[in-house]
């Protein structure tokens, strides 16, 4: 009998508990391109999400657009996780206002381009990561499809509606997943558009076999296989998820099962209404925020009321106090909120790169007053009450796998 191959050496020179021989051999073969000191450096996360996922992370090329407080948090988490390279894109310069919330810049950077000012400090976090800078307008790229296709993930933060739409469209043109996020004082959001994304969930095998069926209008189970780990049988379930582009999600209703339940509708955060109202306001006012001027407040309130009705939410859940609080928070940056959003976004990117765990589908809203983050799947619904149909299972499986009998 062949002796089992030992697992990877950890940072303290010991071995973790042996895995199944086949799984261990595959892990070590995958790790051949990762040096011993990298294994030691990233030991904790390799234990968490595996060597194969770490290999995908270490070769990933990320584009991060608009380097403000939220982008600082995203960059920090991704660079410390050991991504291959990150490109910081920003056309703006550092101002005194930036000093209050951004930790990669100092007073000496005032007047410098924000991306160029932040790049050296980001580089110091992890010298292994390549840090690049773009200071020109991305809209001026002569071949946008080829430009966006260079990156594995595109992330835009704290942008107006027109820029969010353009960035998401460019990412889709290049065939790349994208995240759009923003922080407004106590409030914030993360929108994910991964187009078609396949991922694996690991769980202990249950008595009931997993069926290869659609779980929702956007999610299907396409494959399963088993492995043995520490004496337990683990089921690895492969799912495929479809995503909706930003502009369509922005006008899509809540899921049908939620619309049929008034109790659930009453629990929908009015932040969803306000975020949509802000994007509509910016479409009408060339990307501007509402000012304290009476005309601006009336326009925003009117738009918010209309959006609330479009979402079929109870009138009484949109209160003037919340509208006032949202407007007062617009454009401001609070470190605890940007830290939470940046951590969530970066973790989702890492999961997507490693094709592990279920990612955000597709809009997450965070209310700092309630200390609550809620995810709403927003997709267009057709006459039959269904979201766009999923492709057949056979067309979606990317590789042959061992199926459960």
ZASETI-584543 format. One record per residue: x, y, z of N, C-alpha, C in turn. Coordinates in steps of 0.05 Angstrom, whole numbers, padded with zeros to 5 digits, always signed. Example, Ala and Ser with C-alpha at 12.3 -4.5 7.8 and 13.67 -1.06 7.14 Angstrom:
% ZASETI-584543
+00264-00114+00156+00246-00090+00156+00264-00066+00156 +00257-00045+00142+00273-00021+00143+00258+00001+00157 
***
This chain:
% ZASETI-584543
+00017-00024+00000+00000+00000+00000+00018+00025+00000 +00011+00044-00016+00027+00068-00017+00022+00086+00007 +00044+00096+00019+00041+00113+00042+00027+00139+00033 +00010+00149+00051-00004+00175+00044+00016+00198+00042 +00012+00215+00023+00029+00239+00020+00023+00259+00043 +00043+00269+00057+00038+00287+00079+00026+00313+00069 +00008+00325+00085-00003+00351+00077+00018+00374+00078 +00009+00398+00071+00027+00420+00070+00039+00427+00098 +00063+00436+00098+00076+00444+00124+00064+00471+00132 +00058+00474+00157+00046+00499+00167+00069+00518+00175 +00061+00542+00184+00081+00562+00190+00099+00554+00214 +00089+00537+00232+00106+00529+00255+00121+00503+00250 +00120+00493+00225+00136+00470+00219+00122+00444+00224 +00096+00444+00233+00081+00420+00238+00063+00414+00215 +00050+00391+00217+00031+00383+00196+00003+00384+00207 -00016+00394+00191-00044+00393+00199-00054+00364+00197 -00078+00359+00207-00089+00332+00206-00091+00322+00178 -00083+00296+00173-00084+00285+00146-00111+00286+00134 -00112+00292+00108-00137+00291+00093-00137+00265+00077 -00158+00260+00062-00158+00237+00044-00134+00239+00026 -00121+00216+00020-00096+00216+00005-00099+00230-00022 -00121+00224-00036-00126+00236-00063-00128+00266-00061 -00143+00276-00041-00146+00305-00038-00120+00318-00031 -00104+00305-00015-00078+00317-00007-00059+00318-00030 -00058+00297-00046-00040+00296-00069-00048+00319-00088 -00074+00323-00092-00083+00344-00110-00075+00371-00099 -00078+00375-00073-00072+00400-00060-00042+00407-00063 -00025+00387-00059+00004+00392-00060+00012+00397-00089 +00000+00382-00108+00006+00387-00136-00001+00416-00144 -00024+00425-00134-00033+00452-00140-00015+00473-00127 -00003+00465-00104+00013+00484-00088+00042+00487-00099 +00049+00471-00119+00077+00471-00128+00085+00499-00138 +00066+00515-00146+00073+00542-00156+00074+00562-00133 +00066+00554-00109+00066+00571-00085+00091+00564-00069 +00107+00584-00063+00132+00579-00049+00126+00572-00019 +00146+00561-00006+00143+00553+00022+00138+00577+00040 +00151+00600+00034+00146+00623+00051+00119+00635+00047 +00108+00632+00022+00080+00641+00017+00061+00623+00033 +00066+00597+00034+00049+00579+00049+00049+00586+00078 +00073+00593+00088+00075+00602+00116+00060+00629+00120 +00064+00647+00102+00052+00674+00104+00021+00672+00104 +00011+00656+00086-00018+00654+00083-00030+00629+00095 -00016+00619+00116-00024+00593+00128-00053+00593+00137 -00061+00614+00151-00088+00614+00163-00110+00613+00142 -00106+00629+00120-00127+00630+00100-00126+00605+00082 -00102+00593+00079-00101+00567+00064-00116+00546+00079 -00114+00546+00106-00130+00527+00122-00160+00533+00118 -00167+00558+00115-00195+00566+00114-00207+00559+00087 -00194+00567+00065-00207+00562+00039-00191+00545+00020 -00168+00534+00028-00154+00514+00012-00133+00525-00006 -00114+00508-00015-00092+00516-00031-00101+00524-00059 -00120+00509-00071-00128+00516-00098-00140+00544-00099 -00156+00551-00079-00168+00578-00078-00146+00599-00075 -00126+00593-00058-00104+00612-00054-00089+00616-00080 -00086+00595-00095-00071+00598-00121-00087+00616-00140 -00113+00614-00140-00129+00632-00157-00127+00661-00147 -00126+00664-00121-00125+00691-00110-00098+00704-00116 -00076+00688-00114-00049+00699-00118-00044+00707-00147 -00060+00698-00166-00057+00706-00194-00078+00725-00203 -00095+00734-00185-00118+00751-00193-00108+00780-00198 -00120+00793-00218-00114+00820-00225-00140+00837-00221 -00139+00855-00201-00163+00870-00193-00161+00899-00202 -00183+00910-00212-00186+00938-00218-00203+00951-00197 -00193+00971-00183-00208+00986-00162-00210+01015-00170 -00234+01024-00173-00239+01051-00184-00250+01070-00162 -00238+01094-00161-00245+01116-00142-00236+01109-00114 -00212+01120-00107-00198+01112-00083-00205+01131-00060 -00228+01125-00047-00236+01139-00023-00236+01120+00000 -00250+01126+00022-00248+01110+00046-00256+01081+00042 -00278+01077+00028-00288+01050+00023-00268+01034+00006 -00257+01047-00014-00236+01034-00031-00211+01027-00015 -00204+01044+00005-00182+01039+00022-00185+01012+00036 -00210+01008+00047-00215+00983+00062-00215+00959+00043 -00226+00962+00019-00226+00940+00000-00197+00933-00008 -00181+00953-00014-00153+00948-00022-00138+00935+00000 -00141+00945+00025-00127+00933+00048-00132+00903+00050 -00158+00896+00049-00165+00868+00053-00156+00850+00030 -00158+00860+00006-00149+00843-00017-00119+00840-00018 -00105+00862-00013-00076+00861-00014-00065+00843+00008 -00076+00844+00032-00067+00827+00054-00074+00798+00048 -00095+00793+00032-00102+00765+00025-00083+00753+00005 -00067+00770-00008-00047+00760-00027-00055+00759-00056 -00072+00777-00065-00079+00778-00094-00054+00783-00110 -00055+00777-00136-00032+00781-00153-00025+00810-00158 -00045+00825-00166-00040+00853-00172-00066+00869-00168 -00063+00895-00163-00086+00913-00160-00080+00938-00175 -00099+00948-00191-00096+00973-00205-00115+00993-00193 -00104+01016-00184-00119+01037-00172-00125+01058-00193 -00150+01064-00198-00158+01083-00219-00173+01106-00206 -00163+01131-00211-00175+01155-00199-00165+01179-00214 -00183+01197-00221-00174+01222-00234-00174+01246-00215 -00183+01242-00190-00185+01263-00171-00160+01267-00154 -00158+01290-00142-00135+01296-00125-00143+01295-00096 -00124+01292-00078-00129+01291-00049-00136+01319-00040 -00157+01320-00024-00165+01346-00011-00164+01343+00019 -00169+01364+00033-00169+01363+00063-00191+01345+00073 -00213+01344+00059-00235+01327+00067-00227+01297+00067 -00210+01290+00049-00201+01262+00047-00185+01253+00072 -00172+01272+00085-00155+01265+00108-00171+01255+00131 -00197+01260+00133-00213+01253+00156-00220+01223+00156 -00219+01210+00133-00229+01183+00131-00211+01163+00117 -00190+01172+00104-00173+01154+00089-00146+01150+00103 -00137+01125+00106-00113+01120+00121-00088+01114+00104 -00090+01117+00077-00067+01113+00060-00055+01140+00052 -00066+01162+00061-00056+01188+00053-00051+01205+00077 -00035+01227+00073-00029+01246+00095-00032+01274+00084 -00027+01293+00102-00030+01321+00094-00011+01329+00072 +00012+01315+00071+00032+01320+00050+00022+01312+00022 +00001+01296+00021-00010+01287-00005-00031+01305-00017 -00038+01326-00002-00059+01344-00013-00050+01356-00040 -00068+01354-00060-00061+01363-00087-00051+01342-00105 -00042+01319-00093-00033+01296-00110-00057+01280-00119 -00053+01265-00140-00074+01246-00149-00079+01226-00127 -00104+01219-00122-00111+01201-00100-00100+01173-00103 -00100+01163-00127-00090+01136-00132-00059+01136-00128 -00046+01156-00139-00016+01157-00136-00008+01161-00107 -00024+01176-00092-00017+01181-00064-00021+01156-00047 -00042+01140-00053-00047+01116-00037-00030+01093-00044 -00020+01091-00069-00006+01068-00079+00018+01059-00062 +00036+01078-00054+00059+01069-00038+00052+01056-00012 +00031+01067+00002+00023+01055+00027+00010+01028+00024 -00006+01025+00002-00018+01000-00004+00004+00979-00010 +00024+00987-00024+00046+00969-00031+00060+00959-00006 +00062+00976+00015+00076+00968+00039+00061+00946+00054 +00035+00944+00050+00020+00923+00064+00029+00895+00056 +00037+00892+00030+00045+00866+00020+00063+00870-00004 +00089+00869-00001+00108+00874-00023+00105+00854-00046 +00091+00831-00041+00088+00811-00061+00067+00819-00082 +00050+00837-00075+00028+00846-00092+00037+00869-00110 +00032+00867-00136+00038+00888-00155+00016+00910-00154 +00025+00934-00150+00006+00957-00148+00010+00975-00172 -00011+00980-00188-00010+00997-00211-00029+01021-00207 -00025+01041-00223-00041+01066-00220-00050+01075-00248 -00076+01083-00249-00087+01096-00273-00098+01123-00265 -00089+01145-00277-00098+01171-00269-00115+01184-00291 -00120+01170-00313-00136+01181-00334-00165+01170-00333 -00183+01183-00346-00211+01176-00345-00215+01149-00360 -00227+01129-00346-00231+01103-00358-00249+01104-00383 -00267+01124-00383-00285+01127-00406-00270+01134-00432 -00245+01143-00429-00229+01150-00452-00213+01126-00464 -00217+01102-00453-00202+01079-00463-00210+01074-00492 -00191+01072-00510-00197+01069-00539-00211+01042-00545 -00204+01021-00530-00216+00994-00534-00225+00983-00508 -00249+00992-00499-00258+00984-00472-00261+00954-00468 -00270+00940-00488-00273+00911-00484-00246+00898-00477 -00225+00905-00492-00199+00893-00486-00188+00904-00459 -00194+00929-00453-00184+00940-00428-00196+00925-00404 -00222+00922-00402-00234+00910-00379-00228+00880-00378 -00224+00867-00401-00218+00839-00402-00191+00832-00389 -00174+00852-00384-00148+00847-00371-00151+00840-00342 -00174+00847-00330-00177+00844-00301-00196+00820-00295 -00191+00808-00272-00208+00786-00263-00233+00796-00249 -00231+00818-00235-00254+00830-00222-00252+00860-00224 -00274+00874-00229-00275+00903-00230-00292+00913-00207 -00281+00933-00192-00295+00943-00168-00297+00974-00170 -00320+00985-00168-00324+01014-00168-00336+01022-00142 -00326+01043-00129-00336+01052-00103-00342+01081-00104 -00364+01089-00090-00371+01117-00086-00372+01133-00112 -00387+01122-00131-00390+01134-00157-00419+01143-00161 -00424+01162-00178-00451+01170-00184-00464+01150-00203 -00490+01152-00207-00505+01132-00222-00493+01128-00250 -00487+01149-00264-00477+01147-00292-00451+01131-00292 -00433+01136-00273-00407+01123-00272-00411+01093-00265 -00430+01088-00246-00435+01060-00239-00445+01044-00263 -00464+01056-00278-00475+01043-00301-00453+01038-00322 -00436+01058-00327-00415+01056-00347-00395+01034-00339 -00388+01033-00313-00368+01014-00304-00379+00985-00306 -00404+00982-00298-00416+00955-00300-00419+00947-00329 -00426+00966-00347-00428+00959-00375-00401+00952-00387 -00380+00966-00379-00353+00960-00389-00344+00932-00379 -00350+00926-00354-00342+00900-00344-00357+00878-00359 -00382+00881-00364-00397+00861-00379-00387+00859-00408 -00379+00882-00420-00368+00881-00446-00342+00865-00447 -00327+00867-00426-00302+00852-00424-00306+00824-00413 -00331+00816-00407-00336+00790-00397-00325+00785-00369 -00326+00806-00352-00315+00804-00325-00335+00811-00303 -00334+00797-00280-00351+00804-00258-00345+00831-00247 -00365+00844-00235-00361+00871-00224-00376+00874-00198 -00365+00892-00182-00379+00901-00157-00381+00931-00157 -00403+00941-00149-00408+00970-00146-00416+00974-00117 -00403+00994-00104-00409+00998-00075-00407+01027-00068 -00420+01035-00047-00419+01062-00038-00425+01065-00008 -00414+01085+00004-00419+01090+00033-00429+01119+00036 -00450+01122+00051-00462+01148+00057-00467+01150+00087 -00445+01158+00101-00447+01160+00130-00455+01134+00142 -00478+01133+00155-00487+01109+00168-00498+01087+00149 -00500+01094+00124-00512+01076+00105-00493+01068+00083 -00499+01045+00070-00482+01037+00048-00494+01014+00033 -00482+01007+00010-00492+00985-00007-00469+00971-00021 -00474+00946-00029-00456+00931-00046-00473+00918-00067 -00467+00923-00093-00482+00909-00115-00462+00891-00129 -00471+00866-00134-00454+00847-00147-00466+00838-00174 -00450+00839-00195-00458+00828-00221-00436+00809-00230 -00441+00784-00225-00421+00763-00232-00428+00749-00258 -00448+00760-00272-00458+00748-00298-00467+00719-00293 -00450+00700-00300-00456+00672-00293-00433+00661-00276 -00440+00653-00252-00418+00645-00233-00423+00617-00222 -00402+00601-00222-00403+00574-00211-00387+00573-00186 -00398+00560-00165-00384+00558-00140-00390+00532-00126 -00375+00525-00106-00378+00500-00092-00383+00505-00062 -00403+00491-00051-00409+00491-00023-00401+00464-00011 -00387+00464+00011-00380+00439+00025-00397+00436+00050 -00408+00412+00054-00424+00407+00077-00424+00377+00083 -00430+00370+00108-00431+00341+00114-00454+00328+00099 -00449+00304+00090-00469+00290+00074-00493+00284+00091 -00517+00290+00081-00542+00285+00095-00554+00258+00086 -00575+00250+00099-00589+00225+00092-00604+00228+00065 -00611+00253+00058-00626+00258+00034-00607+00267+00011 -00607+00252-00011-00589+00259-00033-00596+00286-00045 -00575+00301-00052-00579+00327-00065-00589+00324-00093 -00610+00338-00100-00621+00336-00127-00609+00357-00145 -00605+00349-00170-00594+00368-00190-00618+00383-00202 -00627+00404-00188-00651+00419-00195-00646+00449-00192 -00664+00465-00203-00663+00493-00198-00674+00500-00170 -00659+00515-00155-00667+00523-00128-00683+00549-00129 -00678+00565-00150-00693+00590-00154-00691+00597-00184 -00703+00620-00191-00701+00628-00219-00673+00635-00228 -00655+00638-00209-00627+00646-00216-00606+00626-00207 -00614+00605-00193-00594+00586-00182-00601+00557-00187 -00581+00542-00196-00585+00513-00201-00562+00497-00188 -00569+00474-00178-00549+00454-00170-00542+00438-00194 -00517+00438-00202-00509+00425-00227-00491+00400-00223 -00480+00396-00199-00463+00373-00195-00458+00369-00165 -00452+00344-00158-00444+00338-00131-00422+00317-00131 -00405+00317-00111-00386+00295-00108-00380+00293-00078 -00368+00271-00071-00362+00266-00043-00332+00264-00038 -00324+00271-00014-00296+00267-00005-00297+00260+00025 -00275+00248+00034-00273+00241+00062-00253+00260+00075 -00261+00271+00098-00244+00290+00111-00247+00286+00141 -00224+00279+00154-00224+00274+00183-00245+00253+00191 -00248+00233+00175-00266+00211+00181-00295+00217+00175 -00301+00241+00164-00328+00248+00157-00332+00249+00126 -00356+00243+00117-00362+00245+00089-00372+00273+00083 -00358+00287+00066-00365+00314+00059-00376+00315+00031 -00399+00328+00028-00411+00331+00002-00403+00359-00010 -00393+00358-00034-00385+00383-00048-00406+00388-00069 -00422+00409-00065-00444+00415-00082-00437+00439-00101 -00438+00434-00126-00432+00455-00146-00458+00468-00155 -00459+00495-00152-00482+00510-00161-00474+00531-00181 -00493+00539-00198-00489+00561-00217-00510+00582-00212 -00501+00607-00212-00519+00629-00206-00518+00649-00229 -00541+00659-00237-00543+00679-00258-00547+00707-00245 -00535+00727-00257-00537+00754-00246-00549+00774-00266 -00560+00795-00256-00573+00816-00272-00556+00841-00273 -00553+00854-00296-00538+00878-00298-00549+00900-00280 -00532+00919-00274-00539+00940-00255-00563+00956-00263 -00565+00964-00289-00587+00981-00297-00614+00967-00296 -00614+00940-00301-00638+00925-00299-00646+00919-00270 -00626+00913-00254-00632+00908-00226-00643+00933-00212 -00634+00956-00221-00643+00981-00209-00673+00986-00214 -00684+00974-00234-00712+00978-00241-00729+00953-00236 -00716+00932-00225-00730+00906-00220-00745+00907-00194 -00767+00891-00193-00783+00890-00168-00770+00871-00147 -00781+00871-00124-00773+00852-00104-00782+00824-00113 -00771+00802-00101-00779+00775-00110-00809+00771-00106 -00821+00755-00124-00850+00750-00122-00860+00740-00095 -00844+00722-00083-00852+00711-00057-00852+00732-00035 -00836+00753-00038-00837+00775-00019-00860+00793-00025 -00866+00798-00050-00888+00816-00057-00915+00804-00048 -00917+00778-00045-00942+00765-00037-00946+00765-00007 -00926+00774+00008-00926+00773+00037-00923+00801+00049 -00945+00812+00057-00945+00840+00067-00928+00842+00092 -00927+00822+00108-00910+00823+00132-00881+00826+00125 -00872+00811+00104-00844+00814+00095-00839+00841+00082 -00859+00851+00068-00856+00878+00056-00852+00899+00077 -00866+00896+00099-00863+00916+00121-00835+00916+00133 -00821+00894+00130-00793+00892+00141-00772+00901+00121 -00780+00907+00096-00760+00917+00077-00750+00944+00085 -00724+00947+00086-00712+00973+00095-00719+00995+00075 -00727+01019+00086-00731+01042+00068-00705+01052+00054 -00683+01040+00063-00658+01047+00050-00658+01039+00020 -00672+01017+00014-00675+01008-00014-00688+01030-00030 -00710+01042-00020-00723+01064-00033-00705+01087-00037 -00691+01095-00016-00674+01119-00017-00650+01116-00036 -00638+01093-00036-00616+01088-00055-00626+01090-00084 -00649+01079-00090-00660+01081-00117-00668+01110-00123 -00678+01124-00103-00686+01151-00108-00661+01168-00113 -00639+01163-00099-00614+01177-00104-00604+01173-00132 -00605+01148-00142-00596+01142-00169-00613+01155-00190 -00639+01156-00185-00657+01170-00203-00652+01200-00203 -00648+01211-00179-00642+01240-00176-00617+01246-00192 -00596+01229-00189-00571+01235-00203-00574+01233-00234 -00592+01215-00243-00597+01214-00272-00609+01240-00282 -00625+01253-00265-00638+01278-00273-00620+01302-00269 -00601+01300-00250-00584+01323-00243-00555+01319-00249 -00548+01304-00269-00521+01300-00278-00502+01291-00256 -00511+01272-00240-00494+01259-00220-00492+01274-00194 -00506+01296-00190-00504+01312-00166-00519+01300-00143 -00511+01307-00118-00526+01301-00094-00547+01322-00089 -00570+01315-00076-00589+01336-00068-00576+01356-00049 -00581+01381-00052-00571+01402-00034-00593+01408-00014 -00587+01424+00007-00608+01432+00026-00629+01451+00015 -00625+01459-00010-00645+01477-00023-00672+01464-00023 -00693+01480-00019-00720+01470-00017-00728+01454-00043 -00721+01465-00066-00729+01452-00091-00716+01424-00093 -00691+01421-00085-00678+01395-00086-00691+01376-00066 -00698+01385-00043-00710+01367-00023-00738+01358-00032 -00753+01376-00045-00779+01369-00055-00776+01348-00078 -00757+01352-00096-00753+01334-00118-00745+01306-00107 -00726+01305-00088-00717+01279-00078-00740+01265-00064 -00756+01280-00048-00778+01267-00034-00799+01257-00053 -00804+01271-00074-00823+01262-00094-00813+01237-00108 -00788+01236-00115-00776+01212-00128-00777+01189-00109 -00770+01193-00083-00771+01172-00063-00799+01160-00060 -00818+01177-00059-00846+01168-00056-00854+01151-00080 -00846+01159-00104-00853+01144-00128-00839+01117-00128 -00813+01117-00120-00798+01092-00119-00810+01072-00098 -00819+01083-00076-00831+01066-00055-00856+01053-00066 -00872+01067-00081-00896+01056-00093-00889+01035-00114 -00868+01041-00130-00859+01022-00151-00851+00995-00138 -00839+00996-00115-00830+00972-00101-00853+00958-00087 -00877+00970-00088-00901+00960-00075-00898+00957-00045 -00883+00976-00033-00879+00976-00004-00901+00992+00010 -00908+00984+00034-00929+00999+00049-00921+01028+00053 -00939+01046+00048-00934+01075+00050-00922+01083+00076 -00932+01071+00098-00924+01079+00125-00895+01072+00132 -00882+01055+00115-00854+01048+00122-00834+01068+00112 -00842+01087+00096-00824+01109+00087-00830+01133+00104 -00814+01137+00125-00819+01158+00144-00801+01183+00138 -00812+01206+00145-00797+01231+00140-00770+01231+00155 -00770+01219+00179-00746+01219+00195-00724+01203+00181 -00731+01181+00168-00710+01166+00154-00701+01181+00129 -00719+01193+00114-00711+01209+00091-00692+01231+00099 -00698+01245+00121-00681+01267+00131-00653+01256+00139 -00653+01233+00153-00627+01221+00161-00611+01213+00137 -00623+01201+00117-00609+01192+00093-00597+01216+00079 -00612+01238+00075-00602+01261+00062-00579+01274+00077 -00581+01274+00104-00559+01286+00120-00534+01270+00119 -00536+01244+00112-00512+01227+00111-00499+01226+00084 -00513+01236+00063-00502+01233+00036-00474+01244+00033 -00457+01229+00021-00430+01238+00015-00410+01237+00037 -00419+01231+00062-00401+01230+00084-00389+01202+00088 -00367+01200+00102-00354+01174+00106-00348+01169+00135 -00358+01147+00145-00353+01139+00173-00337+01113+00173 -00315+01113+00188-00296+01091+00187-00309+01064+00194 -00326+01062+00215-00338+01035+00221-00355+01024+00198 -00369+01042+00184-00386+01033+00162-00369+01025+00138 -00349+01041+00131-00332+01034+00108-00316+01009+00114 -00309+01005+00139-00294+00980+00147-00312+00956+00143 -00337+00958+00152-00355+00935+00149-00360+00929+00119 -00367+00950+00104-00372+00946+00075-00348+00935+00060 -00324+00947+00066-00300+00939+00053-00293+00910+00059 -00297+00902+00084-00292+00875+00092-00310+00855+00078 -00336+00862+00077-00356+00845+00064-00350+00842+00034 -00344+00865+00021-00339+00864-00008-00314+00848-00014 -00292+00853+00001-00267+00839-00004-00271+00809+00000 -00285+00801+00021-00290+00773+00027-00306+00760+00004 -00325+00774-00007-00341+00764-00029-00323+00760-00053 -00306+00779-00059-00287+00777-00081-00269+00752-00078 -00259+00748-00054-00242+00725-00048-00258+00699-00053 -00282+00698-00043-00299+00674-00048-00304+00669-00077 -00309+00691-00092-00314+00688-00121-00289+00679-00136 -00266+00689-00129-00241+00681-00141-00236+00651-00135 -00241+00643-00111-00237+00615-00103-00260+00597-00110 -00282+00608-00121-00306+00593-00128-00316+00577-00104 -00317+00590-00081-00327+00577-00057-00347+00595-00044 -00367+00583-00032-00388+00597-00017-00407+00612-00036 -00430+00617-00026-00450+00632-00043-00445+00661-00041 -00441+00675-00064-00435+00704-00063-00461+00720-00060 -00457+00747-00057-00480+00765-00055-00497+00763-00080 -00523+00761-00076-00542+00760-00099-00565+00778-00093 -00566+00802-00103-00545+00816-00116-00541+00844-00104 -00559+00853-00087-00556+00879-00074-00557+00876-00043 -00535+00884-00030-00534+00884-00001-00536+00913+00009 -00554+00918+00027-00557+00945+00039-00549+00944+00068 -00535+00964+00077-00526+00965+00105-00537+00990+00119 -00550+00986+00141-00561+01008+00157-00546+01009+00184 -00528+01029+00187-00512+01030+00211-00529+01037+00236 -00551+01050+00233-00568+01056+00256-00580+01030+00267 -00587+01012+00249-00598+00986+00258-00577+00964+00261 -00552+00971+00252-00530+00951+00252-00539+00926+00237 -00550+00930+00213-00562+00908+00199-00555+00910+00169 -00547+00887+00158-00542+00885+00130-00561+00864+00118 -00576+00872+00097-00596+00854+00085-00590+00852+00055 -00593+00828+00044-00589+00823+00015-00616+00820+00002 -00619+00835-00020-00644+00833-00036-00637+00824-00065 -00648+00801-00074-00643+00793-00101-00663+00807-00120 -00652+00824-00137-00669+00841-00155-00665+00832-00184 -00686+00822-00196-00684+00812-00223-00710+00819-00238 -00709+00824-00264-00733+00830-00279-00752+00806-00279 -00777+00811-00278-00798+00790-00278-00815+00793-00303 -00820+00771-00317-00835+00772-00342-00864+00765-00336 -00880+00763-00358-00909+00760-00355-00917+00735-00340 -00900+00714-00341-00907+00690-00326-00900+00690-00297 -00889+00714-00288-00882+00716-00260-00855+00705-00253 -00839+00698-00274-00813+00685-00269-00791+00703-00278 -00768+00700-00266-00744+00714-00275-00733+00699-00300 -00714+00710-00314-00704+00696-00338-00696+00667-00333 -00703+00650-00351-00698+00621-00347-00668+00615-00347 -00661+00595-00330-00634+00586-00328-00628+00567-00352 -00603+00567-00363-00596+00549-00384-00598+00520-00374 -00600+00500-00391-00601+00472-00383-00577+00465-00366 -00580+00446-00348-00558+00437-00331-00535+00427-00347 -00540+00412-00368-00519+00400-00383-00501+00421-00396 -00513+00445-00402-00498+00466-00415-00481+00482-00395 -00487+00478-00369-00474+00495-00349-00451+00482-00335 -00451+00455-00335-00429+00441-00321-00403+00446-00335 -00383+00457-00321-00358+00465-00334-00339+00442-00336 -00342+00421-00321-00323+00398-00321-00338+00373-00312 -00329+00350-00322-00341+00325-00312-00336+00320-00283 -00356+00311-00268-00352+00305-00240-00366+00279-00234 -00360+00268-00211-00373+00243-00202-00400+00250-00190 -00421+00240-00201-00448+00246-00191-00455+00226-00169 -00472+00235-00151-00483+00217-00131-00504+00198-00144 -00504+00173-00136-00524+00154-00147-00551+00159-00133 
***
